Amino acid sequence: MCSPVSPDFEAAFVAHRPALLRHCYRMLGSFAEAEDLVQDTLERAWKARSEHRGTASVERWLYAIATNACINALRQRRRRELPQLEQAPARVESALVETEVERWLSPAADAALFPDASDELVRRETVTLAFVALLQRVPPRQRAVLLLKDVLGWSAEDIAATLELSLPSVNSALHRARASTSLENAVVDEPSEDAVRSFVRAWETRDLDALIKQLRDDVTLAMPPYSAWFSGVESVVPFFRSKRFQAFWTTLERVEATRANDRPAFAFVRSVNGAILPHSIMVADFRADAVAGMTVFIGASNFKGFTFSGELTAQFRGPRLS
C-alpha cells in the first residue's frame, strides 16, 4: 500500500501541469501529443509517488519523467515542420498538394499554455511557431538540453543527471543546439482592437477588398497540411480570388478572435449542410496593424485546447475534418 500523499505533493501536480505542457509542446511540436504525454507523465508519477524520496523537487522529478518520455516518443517519428521554413514559396498557378497531418506543427492555444495570471512572467517567445519549428530541427537530446538550460534555467549538473549524460556531453549538446536555433526576433506588433475587428469583419462579410487593405506587401500565407505556401500580395491575392478559395469562403459561417503561440489567432467555422463545423485556426503576425503573416492550420483537430463562446461551441457538430 502506498504511503499517504501530502497535500503539497498533490498540489504540485496541478500547479506544474501548464509548465509541463509548454515544455512538452516545445519538444514535440504537437499540442495533442504534448497533452497526452503530460497526462501520461502525471499518471506515471502518481503511481510511483511512494518512490519519491525528496532528493529532488517534485517539479524536477516531473520534468525528468516528461523530458525522457518526449525523447523516446521523438525517436519513433519524423520531425514536424512549417511550410514557410522548409521550402521556397509556390507560384500562383501551383497545385495544392495535401500531405499527412503528422508532418506539420500544430497550434497551441495561449489559454491552455498560460492559464494563470502568474504565467505573464513566462518567456512567451519560446512558444512562437518560428521558435518551436526551429527546435524540431535539433536532435531530441540536444533539444532537451537547450530547453532545460536556456528556458528552464537548470544547471548543467542537473541536466546531466536527468538525461544520463556526462558534463562535457551536456555542454557540447548545448553549444550545438544554440547554433541550430539562433533566430533573429521577427518584428511583430500587437494589433489594435480595431484592427482585429476589421480583420474579422472582412472575412465574415467576404469583403476581399477590405481584407487586401490589411495585408502588407510582403505578407505570407501557409496552410498546413498543404505544403505549398505563398509570399507577397502578388501571390496571396490571386489565391484569394481563385475558385478553390472562393468555394471555402462561401461556406464560412463565423470567425472568432483568439490567441495561439503568443500571437493573435482566428478560428474559422463553416456551415455545411446545416451543420456548424470547425475548419481551421489561423495564427497571424501583425506589424503596425497590418497583417504580415498568416499560418492557417486546416482541420478540426487543431481546435484542441481552444475555448470559444458558449454559442459557438454548442453549434459544433463533430469534431470532424471538413
Secondary structure, DSSP 8 states (H G I E B T S, - for coil): ------HHHHHHHHHHHHHHHHHHHHHHS-HHHHHHHHHHHHHHHHHTGGG--SSS-HHHHHHHHHHHHHHHHHTTS---B-GGGTS----TT----B--GGGB----BHHHH--SGGGGGS-GGGGSHHHHHHHTTS-HHHHHHHIIIIIT---HHHHHHHHT--HHHHHHHHHHHHHHS-------B---HHHHHHHHHHHHTT-HHHHHHTEEEEEEEE-TTB--EEESHHHHHHHHHSHHHHHHHTTEEEEEEEEETTEEEEEEEEEETTEEEEEEEEEEEEETTEEEEEEEEESGGGGTT----HHHHHHB------
